[in-house]
Amino acid sequence: MYSFEMVLMLGILLSKMITSAILKVSVKTALFFCSLLSILVLLVVMRSITDNITEEKLLEEIDEISLLPMYADRMQQAHTKMAQQQRRRLPPQC
């Protein structure tokens, strides 16, 4: 199992290799390196996911996070702004 730091360092190393490779090789070879990096990162991430999280559990976590004060304030501001915009669009009532 790979840690996040190891994946990050590997990604940085490979991106430096790709950057230097782009300067020295053709576009086709550079695209191959980029594809290889994408596949490697995907495989590492897939291996690191070991939790069996259900959709219900994920939605519960999202709901809990959205109730945090930082997000609750933003949601209230967005709701207020949307309500103001809707009032402006309504025709005046007699």
BAKETI-553733 format. One record per residue: residue number from 1; residue in one letter; x negated, y negated, z negated of N, C-alpha, C in turn. Coordinates in pm, whole numbers. Atoms other than C-alpha are relative to their C-alpha. Layout:
REM BAKETI-553733
NUM A X Y Z X Y Z X Y Z
...
//
This chain:
REM BAKETI-553733
1 M -85 117 0 0 0 0 -90 -124 0
2 Y 78 121 -12 -131 -342 93 65 -112 -79
3 S -54 114 73 -95 -649 -123 22 -115 98
4 F -28 115 -84 34 -976 16 -128 -75 34
5 E 124 72 -22 -308 -1134 -25 -86 69 106
6 M 77 -75 -99 -473 -857 176 57 -21 140
7 V -65 21 -130 -219 -896 456 -30 -140 51
8 L 27 137 -39 -269 -1271 456 -144 -17 47
9 M 141 11 -40 -649 -1242 469 -25 72 132
10 L 15 -73 -125 -625 -982 745 58 -81 115
11 G -61 84 -103 -393 -1210 940 -88 -117 37
12 I 89 113 -26 -631 -1503 903 -122 46 79
13 L 116 -54 -70 -926 -1291 1011 33 33 145
14 L -38 -35 -137 -742 -1156 1313 33 -123 83
15 S -31 120 -77 -617 -1500 1412 -128 -72 42
16 K 129 59 -38 -977 -1628 1406 -63 79 114
17 M 54 -83 -108 -1081 -1333 1621 75 -28 130
18 I -79 27 -120 -796 -1404 1861 -37 -135 58
19 T 37 134 -47 -889 -1772 1880 -133 4 75
20 S 128 -8 -69 -1248 -1690 1968 11 85 125
21 A -18 -84 -118 -1131 -1420 2208 66 -77 112
22 I -69 78 -103 -902 -1664 2389 -99 -86 76
23 L 98 85 -65 -1200 -1885 2460 -91 79 94
24 K 96 -80 -75 -1399 -1595 2607 62 95 102
25 V -59 -102 -86 -1148 -1370 2783 120 -55 75
26 S -114 40 -80 -856 -1379 3019 126 -12 -85
27 V -128 17 69 -499 -1465 2924 60 135 -33
28 K -56 -133 22 -397 -1101 2960 -60 66 -125
29 T 66 -57 116 -652 -989 2703 39 -73 -127
30 A -41 77 117 -560 -1271 2466 141 38 -42
31 L -136 -42 32 -193 -1172 2487 1 138 -64
32 F 12 -132 60 -294 -815 2408 -38 -11 -147
33 F 41 20 139 -470 -934 2091 116 -52 -85
34 C -114 55 74 -164 -1137 1987 104 108 -26
35 S -96 -109 18 63 -835 2042 -50 98 -104
36 L 59 -92 97 -174 -616 1845 14 -55 -142
37 L -16 63 132 -169 -863 1555 145 9 -47
38 S -142 -6 38 212 -875 1559 39 140 -44
39 I -33 -138 34 240 -497 1554 -64 39 -133
40 L 69 -32 126 -17 -467 1274 72 -62 -119
41 V -72 66 109 164 -722 1057 133 68 -25
42 L -129 -70 14 496 -548 1124 -18 132 -74
43 L 22 -129 66 355 -210 1020 -36 -17 -147
44 V 38 23 139 200 -350 703 122 -41 -82
45 V -121 44 72 525 -521 604 95 117 -19
46 M -90 -115 12 727 -207 676 -49 97 -106
47 R 54 -89 102 493 -3 458 17 -57 -140
48 S -7 62 133 512 -253 174 143 -6 -54
49 I -138 2 47 893 -245 158 34 139 -53
50 T -30 -130 60 968 33 -86 133 1 -72
51 D -128 8 70 1286 -91 -253 113 39 94
52 N -118 -35 -77 1614 53 -138 110 -99 -39
53 I -92 107 35 1813 -269 -151 125 13 87
54 T -125 -8 -74 2178 -243 -55 44 -141 39
55 E -51 129 -45 2366 -519 123 69 -74 -114
56 E -70 62 112 2578 -581 -186 -99 -64 -97
57 K 101 53 91 2271 -627 -405 -65 -125 58
58 L 60 115 -66 2118 -864 -152 93 -121 -6
59 L -96 110 6 2436 -1074 -138 15 -54 -142
60 E -4 46 139 2449 -1086 -518 -119 -90 -32
61 E 120 81 24 2092 -1216 -527 11 -136 68
62 I -17 127 -72 2172 -1481 -265 97 -90 -74
63 D -97 79 77 2476 -1592 -466 -64 -58 -126
64 E 67 48 121 2266 -1618 -783 -96 -114 32
65 I 96 104 -38 2000 -1821 -605 73 -128 40
66 S -73 119 -44 2258 -2054 -451 63 -76 -116
67 L -56 67 117 2391 -2132 -800 -105 -73 -82
68 L 105 72 70 2054 -2262 -918 20 -151 19
69 P -28 145 -8 2066 -2639 -990 -53 -67 126
70 M 60 61 -118 1836 -2728 -703 88 20 123
71 Y -84 -29 -115 2061 -2560 -447 142 -48 -20
72 A -136 46 28 2388 -2651 -619 13 -149 34
73 D -3 143 -33 2302 -3023 -586 3 -21 151
74 R 3 13 -146 2222 -2983 -217 133 39 61
75 M -129 -44 -53 2544 -2793 -154 107 -105 -28
76 Q -97 104 35 2745 -3064 -335 -18 -121 91
77 Q 27 113 -89 2575 -3337 -130 48 29 141
78 A -44 -38 -134 2644 -3149 192 152 -1 9
79 H -146 -1 2 3008 -3101 94 55 -142 1
80 T -43 139 5 3046 -3471 10 -18 -67 136
81 K 28 60 -130 2886 -3574 339 99 50 105
82 M -94 -56 -96 3109 -3338 539 140 -57 -22
83 A -132 56 29 3422 -3467 361 9 -145 48
84 Q 0 139 -47 3324 -3828 439 11 -6 152
85 Q -6 -2 -146 3270 -3743 806 139 38 49
86 Q -134 -40 -40 3607 -3571 827 100 -113 -23
87 R -91 113 26 3783 -3872 669 -15 -107 107
88 R 22 101 -105 3623 -4101 928 65 41 131
89 R -57 -48 -126 3753 -3884 1211 152 -3 1
90 L -147 -2 7 4113 -3881 1088 56 -135 43
91 P -62 127 -38 4342 -4142 1245 67 -65 -122
92 P -64 67 114 4482 -4405 1007 147 40 -11
93 Q -139 -41 21 4812 -4304 853 83 -121 -40
94 C -89 113 28 5105 -4543 838 83 24 -124
//
